[in-house]
């Protein structure tokens, strides 16, 4: 077993797991100092490309960004988010996951879904490709973005899905926008770590989109907390740069070359 994955598993019920998304080397280098997991999320579709949904994200786009992220990650566990329509059956999933592992040198892949993807998870795990699960809101296929676990039948299905995923061999599961009591119940009943996003402090760890955290996106999701407004900081720097160029204050001699 990958040492980094073993480290994540050992954090269950001991210490919280810190996870953030990254799409480039520069950001990944910073996150690597503080995160246990760096996820190259298909959220880059909306964050970087303004796609209407993650369905538009291609495998090649994900590979390209992951190659960049890999250059900045040494300590953390790097996970590749398998995009929509790249794991429709075990054969397709294995082919694409092998390509991803070879091209990006990532440590694991993430798949969305429960019972429907169990055979796919088993196929990947059998071939020594580590898998992170993902239940609750499934951005790749859900038409409505509402929190999950409001009704008992839905709660039972999600809980069952997590147990099936655990038995299939996943090393952790993302719980996206799952009701507080349900996320607590899931975390208590399965042995692998849960990583929450909009699923309360009850999870074993937390993940957010880095652009939301630093204020570079216009996200209005309830579960997002903006820790700094980088958009304002960048705007201020660009404004000062413009003024210095117009007033001939930049570049100075120290920024220039002469014999």
Backbone torsions as a table, in degrees:
resi	resn	phi	psi	omega
1	UNK	NA	138.6	175.8
2	UNK	-52.4	130.2	-177.9
3	UNK	-59.6	-36.0	-179.1
4	UNK	-68.7	-37.3	178.3
5	UNK	-68.8	-40.4	177.8
6	UNK	-60.5	-37.9	178.8
7	UNK	-64.1	-40.2	178.4
8	UNK	-65.2	-45.2	179.5
9	UNK	-60.5	-37.9	-178.5
10	UNK	-71.3	-12.9	179.4
11	UNK	-81.0	-14.0	179.9
12	UNK	-53.1	124.3	179.1
13	UNK	64.4	11.9	-179.3
14	UNK	-118.3	-52.8	178.6
15	UNK	-149.4	151.3	-177.1
16	UNK	-68.1	148.1	-179.6
17	UNK	-101.4	129.0	-177.9
18	UNK	-103.6	123.8	-178.5
19	UNK	-136.7	138.4	175.2
20	UNK	-140.7	160.4	176.5
21	UNK	-88.6	154.3	174.4
22	UNK	-146.7	147.2	-179.3
23	UNK	-127.8	0.8	-178.6
24	UNK	-152.4	162.0	-179.3
25	UNK	-60.0	-45.9	-175.5
26	UNK	-57.8	-45.5	178.6
27	UNK	-72.1	-41.5	-178.0
28	UNK	-58.5	-38.4	179.9
29	UNK	-60.6	-37.7	179.2
30	UNK	-72.2	-47.0	-177.9
31	UNK	-63.1	-34.9	-176.8
32	UNK	-59.2	-24.7	-179.6
33	UNK	-73.8	-24.2	-171.3
34	UNK	-123.8	-17.1	-174.8
35	UNK	-97.5	149.7	171.4
36	UNK	-84.9	-33.8	-178.8
37	UNK	-132.6	133.9	172.1
38	UNK	-115.0	119.2	-177.7
39	UNK	-105.0	123.3	171.8
40	UNK	-86.2	92.4	-172.3
41	UNK	-85.9	148.9	175.6
42	UNK	-72.2	-0.8	172.6
43	UNK	-60.2	-15.0	177.3
44	UNK	-59.9	-21.6	178.3
45	UNK	-58.7	-44.8	179.3
46	UNK	-87.3	-36.8	-176.7
47	UNK	-68.2	-45.3	-175.3
48	UNK	-102.9	-30.7	-172.8
49	UNK	-112.1	-2.8	179.6
50	UNK	57.7	33.1	175.4
51	UNK	-70.1	152.5	179.2
52	UNK	-71.8	-27.7	177.8
53	UNK	-152.5	167.1	-179.9
54	UNK	-72.4	-9.9	179.6
55	UNK	-60.8	-23.9	-176.8
56	UNK	-83.2	-9.7	-178.4
57	UNK	-74.5	129.4	-178.8
58	UNK	-95.7	161.7	178.5
59	UNK	-62.9	-41.0	-178.6
60	UNK	-65.2	-39.1	177.3
61	UNK	-61.0	-44.8	178.7
62	UNK	-62.9	-40.4	179.2
63	UNK	-63.6	-44.2	-178.7
64	UNK	-60.6	-45.8	179.7
65	UNK	-68.7	-35.7	-179.6
66	UNK	-66.9	-34.4	176.3
67	UNK	-61.5	-40.2	178.8
68	UNK	-67.4	-46.2	179.8
69	UNK	-60.5	-40.5	-178.7
70	UNK	-56.5	-33.2	179.7
71	UNK	-66.2	-22.1	-178.0
72	UNK	-105.3	-2.7	-177.1
73	UNK	-110.8	123.5	175.7
74	UNK	-123.4	-50.5	-174.8
75	UNK	-81.4	-44.1	-173.1
76	UNK	-73.8	162.0	173.0
77	UNK	-82.7	122.0	-178.3
78	UNK	-99.2	123.5	-177.5
79	UNK	-117.4	136.4	-179.5
80	UNK	-101.0	124.0	178.7
81	UNK	-82.3	108.6	-179.7
82	UNK	-66.9	122.4	-176.7
83	UNK	-74.2	169.7	-178.5
84	UNK	-55.0	139.6	177.8
85	UNK	63.2	29.4	175.9
86	UNK	-116.7	0.8	177.9
87	UNK	-145.8	51.0	-177.8
88	UNK	-73.6	-20.4	178.1
89	UNK	-152.6	164.3	-177.1
90	UNK	-55.8	-40.1	-178.2
91	UNK	-65.8	-47.2	179.3
92	UNK	-64.5	-42.5	-179.0
93	UNK	-61.7	-44.8	-178.7
94	UNK	-65.3	-43.0	179.3
95	UNK	-60.1	-48.6	-177.9
96	UNK	-71.3	-37.8	179.2
97	UNK	-66.3	-38.0	177.2
98	UNK	-63.4	-41.3	177.8
99	UNK	-61.8	-45.9	-179.4
100	UNK	-61.0	-48.0	-179.2
101	UNK	-62.4	-39.3	-178.9
102	UNK	-71.2	-44.4	-175.2
103	UNK	-76.9	-37.4	-172.4
104	UNK	-103.2	-16.6	-176.5
105	UNK	59.9	30.1	177.4
106	UNK	-71.3	166.8	-177.9
107	UNK	-92.8	-23.0	-176.7
108	UNK	-164.6	169.6	176.4
109	UNK	-122.3	157.9	178.3
110	UNK	-119.1	136.2	179.0
111	UNK	-125.2	144.8	177.0
112	UNK	-95.5	138.4	174.8
113	UNK	127.1	169.6	-179.9
114	UNK	-120.1	-112.4	-175.3
115	UNK	-52.1	-38.4	-176.0
116	UNK	-64.4	-24.0	-176.1
117	UNK	-109.6	10.6	-177.1
118	UNK	-58.7	-44.5	180.0
119	UNK	-63.9	-31.9	179.1
120	UNK	-70.3	-45.4	178.5
121	UNK	-59.5	-45.9	-179.5
122	UNK	-60.5	-39.7	179.9
123	UNK	-64.1	-42.5	-179.5
124	UNK	-68.8	-46.7	-179.5
125	UNK	-61.6	-39.8	178.1
126	UNK	-59.0	-33.2	-179.8
127	UNK	-95.1	21.1	174.5
128	UNK	62.2	34.4	173.6
129	UNK	-107.7	108.1	-178.3
130	UNK	-62.7	140.1	-176.7
131	UNK	-126.6	133.7	170.0
132	UNK	-102.5	133.1	178.9
133	UNK	-88.4	174.7	-178.9
134	UNK	-157.6	115.2	178.3
135	UNK	-127.5	175.9	-175.3
136	UNK	93.9	-135.2	173.5
137	UNK	-66.3	131.1	178.6
138	UNK	-116.0	94.2	-174.9
139	UNK	-54.4	-28.9	-177.4
140	UNK	-73.0	-25.1	-175.2
141	UNK	-128.2	-24.4	-178.6
142	UNK	-68.5	136.7	179.3
143	UNK	-88.5	-32.1	179.2
144	UNK	-116.0	132.8	179.8
145	UNK	-97.1	91.4	176.4
146	UNK	-133.3	152.0	-176.7
147	UNK	-64.0	152.3	-174.5
148	UNK	-108.6	148.6	177.8
149	UNK	104.5	12.9	-179.1
150	UNK	-70.7	-39.6	179.7
151	UNK	-102.6	149.2	-175.7
152	UNK	-59.7	-42.4	-178.8
153	UNK	-61.5	-42.0	178.8
154	UNK	-66.4	-40.7	179.5
155	UNK	-61.8	-44.6	-179.4
156	UNK	-62.5	-39.4	-180.0
157	UNK	-65.2	-45.4	-178.9
158	UNK	-64.6	-43.4	178.5
159	UNK	-61.3	-43.4	179.1
160	UNK	-64.0	-39.9	179.0
161	UNK	-60.6	-41.3	-179.3
162	UNK	-65.2	-37.7	179.3
163	UNK	-68.9	-38.2	177.3
164	UNK	-65.1	-41.2	178.7
165	UNK	-64.4	-42.2	178.2
166	UNK	-60.5	-46.2	-179.9
167	UNK	-66.0	-27.3	179.7
168	UNK	-76.9	-16.8	174.4
169	UNK	115.2	10.8	178.1
170	UNK	-66.4	152.0	-179.6
171	UNK	-98.5	-8.5	176.7
172	UNK	-169.0	164.5	-178.6
173	UNK	-139.5	129.2	173.8
174	UNK	-79.9	130.7	174.8
175	UNK	-110.3	108.4	-176.0
176	UNK	-103.6	119.4	177.2
177	UNK	51.4	54.5	178.5
178	UNK	-106.0	138.0	-178.2
179	UNK	-50.6	143.2	-172.6
180	UNK	-51.3	-52.9	-177.1
181	UNK	-64.6	-36.9	-179.6
182	UNK	-68.9	-41.5	179.8
183	UNK	-63.9	-34.8	177.5
184	UNK	-67.3	-43.8	-179.3
185	UNK	-63.2	-43.8	179.3
186	UNK	-62.1	-48.7	-178.0
187	UNK	-60.0	-36.2	-179.7
188	UNK	-76.0	-30.7	-172.6
189	UNK	-92.8	-18.1	177.8
190	UNK	-107.1	153.6	-175.0
191	UNK	-89.4	-16.8	179.1
192	UNK	-90.8	153.3	-178.3
193	UNK	-64.8	145.7	173.6
194	UNK	-106.6	137.3	178.3
195	UNK	-114.6	114.0	-174.8
196	UNK	-92.6	147.2	168.3
197	UNK	-141.1	106.4	-174.1
198	UNK	72.2	24.6	-176.5
199	UNK	-125.5	25.3	173.8
200	UNK	76.8	172.5	-178.8
201	UNK	-75.1	-7.0	-177.7
202	UNK	-67.9	-18.3	-178.9
203	UNK	-73.8	162.2	179.9
204	UNK	-72.1	-20.2	179.1
205	UNK	-156.6	179.0	-179.2
206	UNK	-135.2	148.7	174.3
207	UNK	-134.7	142.3	173.2
208	UNK	-138.7	160.3	173.2
209	UNK	-78.3	126.0	-174.4
210	UNK	-56.5	-38.6	-179.1
211	UNK	-65.7	-29.2	175.4
212	UNK	-70.8	-44.6	-177.5
213	UNK	-61.6	-39.0	-175.7
214	UNK	-97.9	5.2	173.9
215	UNK	78.1	30.0	177.0
216	UNK	-100.3	-0.5	178.9
217	UNK	-119.2	170.1	178.9
218	UNK	-103.7	25.0	-176.5
219	UNK	-60.1	136.8	179.1
220	UNK	-121.8	17.9	179.0
221	UNK	-63.0	140.9	-178.2
222	UNK	-57.9	-34.9	-174.4
223	UNK	-80.5	-5.3	-177.7
224	UNK	-84.6	135.8	171.6
225	UNK	-121.3	124.1	179.7
226	UNK	-90.7	116.9	-175.8
227	UNK	-90.4	-19.1	178.0
228	UNK	-158.7	151.4	178.9
229	UNK	-102.0	80.7	-178.4
230	UNK	-64.9	-26.9	179.9
231	UNK	-60.7	-41.6	179.0
232	UNK	-70.2	-38.2	179.6
233	UNK	-64.8	-44.4	179.1
234	UNK	-65.4	-42.2	178.8
235	UNK	-60.4	-41.0	179.2
236	UNK	-63.2	-40.8	179.8
237	UNK	-66.3	-42.1	179.8
238	UNK	-65.6	-38.6	179.1
239	UNK	-62.9	-44.4	179.0
240	UNK	-65.0	-39.9	178.1
241	UNK	-60.4	-46.4	-179.7
242	UNK	-59.1	-46.2	-179.5
243	UNK	-61.4	-41.9	-179.1
244	UNK	-68.1	-34.7	177.4
245	UNK	-68.3	-44.7	-178.9
246	UNK	-65.4	-34.8	-178.4
247	UNK	-93.2	7.6	178.6
248	UNK	60.6	31.0	176.7
249	UNK	-90.7	-13.3	176.4
250	UNK	-136.8	134.6	2.1
251	UNK	-86.9	148.9	174.5
252	UNK	-85.3	178.4	-179.4
253	UNK	-58.9	-38.0	-178.5
254	UNK	-66.6	-15.0	177.6
255	UNK	-98.0	4.3	-175.3
256	UNK	-119.8	172.8	-178.2
257	UNK	-118.6	140.5	175.1
258	UNK	-153.2	155.8	179.7
259	UNK	-76.1	NA	NA
